[in-house]
Each structure stands twice: as C-alpha cells, then as structure tokens.
C-alpha cells in the first residue's frame, strides 16, 4: 500500500511530549543493538550502539538516543546548547529540557546550521519513564539523514515487529469499478505481485500495460513509506467522474520491494478485485479501512 507515515509531534509539541512520556511512560520500548548515526550539515553529530526504540503511540517507533551519543566530528565545530527546562505543570519538577546542536565546518566563515527540534529527558526520571532518563528525542525530519549501520532510513524507523512480503502470483486478475449498473474494467492481467504488509490488507500490483490508461489522469500526490519508498499517484476518470488518487506506483522502491518497481496498484477498498479460479471469475470482498 502506498502509505504515508503518521504525523509525529511538531516542534511546538515536544514539550508536551516530554510531560506525557515522563508521566505515563511510552506505549512500549526496546533497546536495539543496531548502530544508529545522525548526519547533519555534513557531520555525524551522533553515533551509538545503545539507542532505544520508543513507541510514543501504537503505530510505529522512534529512535531515542542516549545523551552520550552526541559527539564531535572531525573538521566540524559542533556546539551543544541547553535551553529552557521542561517542568511538570502540577509539581514543578524538571522533566527534561530543550536542546539544540549548532554545526558548521571548521575554519570557514559559514554560519552554523542548528537542529532545534530536540529535547533531553531528565537524568532522574522514575517510575514508568525510567528508561527515558538522559535520552534525547530528535524529530526524524530535523536530521539530514539517519543511518542504521551503513544503510540510510527514511520517513521513520521501521517497526521490528512489522514485515512486508512480496509473492508472485499466476492467478489472472481483473480490476473493475461499478458505474451505474455496469462493472467497468480498469485492468486485467495474467499475473500480479501480491504484497502483504503487517496489519494492512493485501495489495495487488499489476503491469502498467495491463491497465486501460485511457481512464488515467496524473495526480500531483506523492506519499512516503519507510518499507517501500516514495509513491506517485493517478486519478481515474470515467464518465466525467474523477476518483482521486485511486492508483499508485513506486518508480524506485526500496531494495526489499524491488519486485513492484513500475507496477501499479489500486485501492481495493474502492474498486472490485476479481481472480480467475476454478474456471470462473470470483469477486473478492473489499477490505474496510480508512482508505475506503
């Protein structure tokens, strides 16, 4: 599925995030042995083998790094700036504080570039938030590039309990959409790639040449997925009615999803999918999701 990541907290939300997590703790957390590095303005500003997955909500984790992960980088001037304390609204106890990193190349006249979307949790947290003490939360989008070992990651960290499987299928497939009393055929193919992503409905990717392109209109919409890459969309227009962003494709998906390169997929919540089985076309039940 062409999916966008759920929205993380904005910079203005970080103080409230600290208060919430300090009070309630995360949904769950888990240490990772992966080497995590942060590249900003050409410098590796953090490097650690002791990061934690932290689920701020139920959907996917973020990386939280120990304060000692932030380091100097050869050839760069990096300044750590501690800002305003973040206190509990009721007790006045300090729960953490604002944090900034200012980075520039040494021996140059260039100005520092500054990471402002950071917070440091206090070193004396107790109870459900003990695991966060002296750890730093950085908005994923504030960093030029995150790395797991030597591999760049995008959008947000991948959930270690979520997987994507791609299976080649030789079952003939047909895509239709009801227009009045008629089922209009949008695509038909002798084969497809079935993509199974944890907690999401199966998606069926078919060759572009199998689609009746007369119905397609380009869309400006794009979305990003850490598991699959950046998707581009098309509208479907039939009998003067436009079905927005009904079909998508990945021109350059991630390595693990290379099998869907250039193939097209319809939201099967909004069209009918048929498979030819046992000498007949069998219509599949539409999944019920927020994409319907």
DAVEN-V685935 format. One line per field, one symbol per residue. ss: DSSP state (h for helix, s for strand, l for the rest). phi: phi as a letter, one per 20 degrees, with the letter a starting at -180 (. if undefined). burial: + if it has 24 or more other C-alpha atoms within 12 Angstrom, else -. A space follows every 10 residues. Layout:
ss=???
phi=???
burial=???
This chain:
ss=llllllllll hhhhhhhhhh hhhhlllsss sllllsssss llssssssll lsssslllll lssssshhhs lllllsssss ssssssslll lllsssssss ssssslllll llssssssss slllllhhhh hhllsssslh hhllssssll ssslllllll lllssssssl llsssssssl lssssssssl lsssssslll llsssslhhh slhhhsssss ssssslllss ssssssssll ssssssssss llllhhhhhh sllsssllll lsssssslls ssslllllll ll
phi=.fcdfffeff gfeffffgff ffedmfgaba fdeffdccdb lndeebbbdc fcfcefbfea eceddfgffe bfcgncdcde cedffddffe emffdrafbc cdcbfflcef efecedecbd efedfcmfdg fefmdddcgg ffdfbecdld dfccmagfff dcccddcfce fgccdccfcm edeefeabbe bbdeddcgmc ffcddcfgfe dfffeecfde fcbccfecpd ddccedccln dedflecbbd fbffgfdgfd gmfdcdfffc cddcdeclmb edfefffdcf ef
burial=+++-+--++- +--+++++++ +++-++-++- ++--++++++ +-++++++-+ ++++++--++ +++++++-++ +++--+++-+ -----++--- ---+++++++ +++++----- ---+++++++ ++--+---+- ++++++++++ ++++++++-- -++++++++- ---+++---- +++++++--- ----+++++- +++++-+--+ ++++++++-+ ++--+++--- --++++++++ ++++++++-- --++++++++ --++--++++ ++++++++++ +++++----- ---------- --
